[in-house]
């Protein structure tokens, strides 16, 4: 190899080392961010707690909805009108 080729090779090696160093730094930063994010996330055991909480909330909602429907039925009976008419009056759809 001649002197010019040697310089070029040294420059390429230096450039590659700098790129590798930069990539290693980015990897370390990414791994650090990943560890931080994992620490912030809840453990997998909390998934079942979340599901249980959703089920509990759904039961509460259903109970409240049933009570509301019962009250609308009482109003309809007291007025001698159809249940659907009272629902419409109070802005309750059949899907609610």
C-alpha positions as CSV (number, residue, x, y, z in Angstrom):
1,X,0.0,0.0,0.0
2,X,1.1,3.5,-0.6
3,X,1.1,6.4,1.8
4,X,-2.2,7.8,0.4
5,X,-3.9,4.4,0.7
6,X,-2.6,4.1,4.3
7,X,-4.0,7.5,5.2
8,X,-7.4,6.6,3.7
9,X,-7.5,3.3,5.6
10,X,-6.6,5.1,8.8
11,X,-9.3,7.6,8.2
12,X,-11.9,4.9,7.5
13,X,-10.9,3.0,10.6
14,X,-11.1,6.2,12.7
15,X,-14.5,7.0,11.2
16,X,-15.8,3.5,11.9
17,X,-14.5,3.6,15.5
18,X,-16.3,6.9,16.0
19,X,-19.5,5.5,14.5
20,X,-19.2,2.4,16.7
21,X,-18.6,4.6,19.7
22,X,-21.6,6.7,18.9
23,X,-23.8,3.7,18.3
24,X,-22.7,2.1,21.6
25,X,-23.6,5.3,23.4
26,X,-27.0,5.3,21.7
27,X,-27.5,1.7,22.8
28,X,-26.6,2.5,26.4
29,X,-29.0,5.5,26.4
30,X,-31.8,3.4,24.8
31,X,-31.2,0.6,27.4
32,X,-31.4,3.2,30.1
33,X,-34.7,4.6,28.8
34,X,-36.0,1.0,28.5
35,X,-35.1,0.2,32.1
36,X,-36.8,3.5,33.2
37,X,-39.9,2.7,31.3
38,X,-40.1,-0.8,32.6
39,X,-39.8,0.5,36.1
40,X,-42.7,2.8,35.5
41,X,-44.9,0.0,34.2
42,X,-47.0,-2.1,36.5
43,X,-46.0,-5.7,36.9
44,X,-47.9,-8.4,35.0
45,X,-49.7,-9.3,38.3
46,X,-51.4,-6.0,38.1
47,X,-53.2,-7.0,34.9
48,X,-55.5,-9.4,36.8
49,X,-56.1,-6.6,39.3
50,X,-57.1,-4.3,36.5
51,X,-59.5,-6.9,35.0
52,X,-61.0,-7.5,38.5
53,X,-61.5,-3.7,38.9
54,X,-63.1,-3.4,35.5
55,X,-65.5,-6.3,36.4
56,X,-66.3,-4.6,39.7
57,X,-67.0,-1.3,38.0
58,X,-69.2,-3.0,35.4
59,X,-71.2,-4.7,38.1
60,X,-71.7,-1.3,39.8
61,X,-72.7,0.3,36.5
62,X,-75.3,-2.5,35.9
63,X,-76.7,-2.1,39.3
64,X,-77.1,1.6,38.9
65,X,-78.6,1.2,35.4
66,X,-81.1,-1.4,36.8
67,X,-82.1,1.0,39.6
68,X,-82.5,3.8,37.0
69,X,-84.7,1.6,34.8
70,X,-86.8,0.6,37.8
71,X,-87.4,4.3,38.7
72,X,-88.4,5.1,35.1
73,X,-90.8,2.1,35.3
74,X,-92.3,3.5,38.5
75,X,-92.8,6.9,36.9
76,X,-94.3,5.3,33.9
77,X,-96.7,3.3,36.0
78,X,-97.6,6.3,38.2
79,X,-98.4,8.4,35.1
80,X,-100.1,5.5,33.2
81,X,-97.8,5.9,30.2
82,X,-95.5,3.5,28.4
83,X,-92.0,3.0,29.8
84,X,-90.5,4.1,26.5
85,X,-92.3,7.4,26.7
86,X,-90.7,8.2,30.1
87,X,-87.3,7.1,28.7
88,X,-87.6,9.5,25.9
89,X,-88.7,12.3,28.2
90,X,-85.6,11.8,30.3
91,X,-83.3,11.4,27.3
92,X,-82.6,7.8,27.9
93,X,-82.3,5.6,24.8
94,X,-83.1,1.9,24.6
95,X,-79.4,1.2,24.5
96,X,-78.7,3.0,27.8
